Amino acid sequence: MAVAFLSLLAPSALLAQTLKPLAHQPPDGAGICFQLTDGNVLCQGNGESDWYRLSPDVNGSYLNGTWTKVGSLQAGYVPDAFASAVLADGRVVIVGGEYNNNQFTLTNQGAVYSPATGTWTPLKPPSFWPFIGDSPSAVLPNGKFMVGNKLLTTSAVLDPLTLTWSMVGTAGKSDFNAEEGWTLLPDGSIFTFDVKNAPNAERYIPTAQRWINAGNTIVDLHSPSPFGCLTYGNNRCYFPPGEVGPAILRPDGTVFAAGSTPMNENTAHTAIYTPPDTIRGTGSWTVGPDFPRGDEAGDSFAALLTNGNVLVLGVTGRLYEFDGTNLNAGPSASGALMVLPTGEVLVTSFPAQLYTSSGTYNPAWAPAITSVPTSVTRGSTYKISGTQFNGLSQAAAFGDEFETATNYPLVRLTNQSTGHVFYARTHDHSTMGVATGSKIVSTNFDVPAGAESGATTLEVVANGIPSPPVTVTVN
C-alpha cells in the first residue's frame, strides 16, 4: 500500500520540480551549509573540521558557482551535529557537537567564523556548562544567540558584541531540551513541541524569561529512541528521549510540524500550530496530512520555499512539499536543505544539487525598500531601510540541531549594462525577528570593491524573495 500510495503522489510533483547537480561539486562533499551575508555559502566538508565557500558566478548562478577552501576549525574540534547560526553582524557561530572526532562526547567546544578573514576563532563555552552536544538554538530578535542545555531545562545566551555567555531564566519548562527544535515566531517567542513530554508543546517568552504552555499536538509527533544509556564524559549516561521532525513557520503565520513514527504505529504524522493573538496565549492545533507509510521526518531537514510551501526531506530520501493542505511527494535526494538568494534550495550530500519548485511568491511577502542612497561608491558602507527585510520565517529547520536559518537581508547589485551580479555584504541588522510587517527595519551594506560602475539595480533579498528593485549609481 505504501508503494502504491507514493507512486500516485510522485508523478505530478515530478513534473513541476527539478533537481540539478552543481556544475562544480564540493571538494570534500558538503554537510551543513550557511548563507553568508555577502552572497557566498559556507559549507562543512566531510572531514568535519574543513570548510569550503561556494561563490556564485558573475551571473549570480550558484549552479555554476565555484568552491574555495577557507580556514579550518581549531585543533581538536571536529564536530558533527551542533547548535549554529548566522549572527546579525554576518559572522557564523557553531557551538557543541553530539560527536567530536566521530566519538559521542557532547563536546562544549565552539567557534566563530569571520567572512572578512575566512578564518575560525575558538569560542569559550558557558563556564557553567561542561557539555553542550546537539542542543537547540535560535537567534533572538535582539540579535543574541540562545542555546538550550541538552541535558537540562536551562538556557544561555551569547552576546555577539562581547562573545560572552549569560544564563537566562527558563521557569516553566516542561522537559529537558534534548532532541527538540526551536522555531522563532513573529511575536519574538520561541516555539517547540516536546520530545520527552510529547505531545506537549511550549513557547519561550524572552521578555519574561519563562516557558508557557502551547497546547497539545493532538497526534504524536515523536518516535521512541532505540538506545539505552549512551556514555559520555566520566561514565555519565544520556538516555535519548526519541526524535521529532522539523517545524517551519509559514507565510500565513501557522507552523507546520513534521513528525517521526510513534511507538506501536506504522505511520508518521504532521500537525499545524496556529500561534495565539496575545503573547501569553496558548494557540491552537489541527491535524496535518500523514506521511506515506514507511516514511517520516524524524531528525531530518525542512525549508520554506518562495512559493510558500514547506519542503521536507523524508528519511527514505523522498522530498515532499506541504502546500497548506496536502503533503505532495517529489523527487528523491539527501542532505541538508537551505534556501539560496535565487529562490533555489541547496541540497547537500553527494551530489550537491539545486532544487527548484513551481509557482512564485506573493508580492505581499517581499521586502520593500523605503530609503537607500541613490549613489554609492565602491568600498564604502551605507545604510538601507525598509520593511520585511528579515522575511516571514527562519525558513530552515531540523529535528533539533543543524540550525541554518536565513531570516536576514542580503543586498544584490546587478549592473544594468553587463547583467553581472554582485552581493554587498550586509551586517548589523536592526532586528533578527521574523514577519516584522510594516515596521521600518534596516541593515548596513558594503559595496564590493570589485563591483562594476554605472547604473545598477539594487534589491534586498530575504529567504530567496527579492524586493521591488531600485536603481542606484555605483561609482
Order of alpha helices (4+ residues) and beta strands (2+ residues): alpha-beta-beta-beta-beta-beta-beta-beta-beta-beta-beta-beta-beta-beta-beta-beta-beta-beta-beta-beta-beta-beta-beta-beta-beta-beta-beta-beta-beta-beta-beta-beta-beta-beta-beta-beta-beta-beta-beta-beta-beta-beta-beta-beta
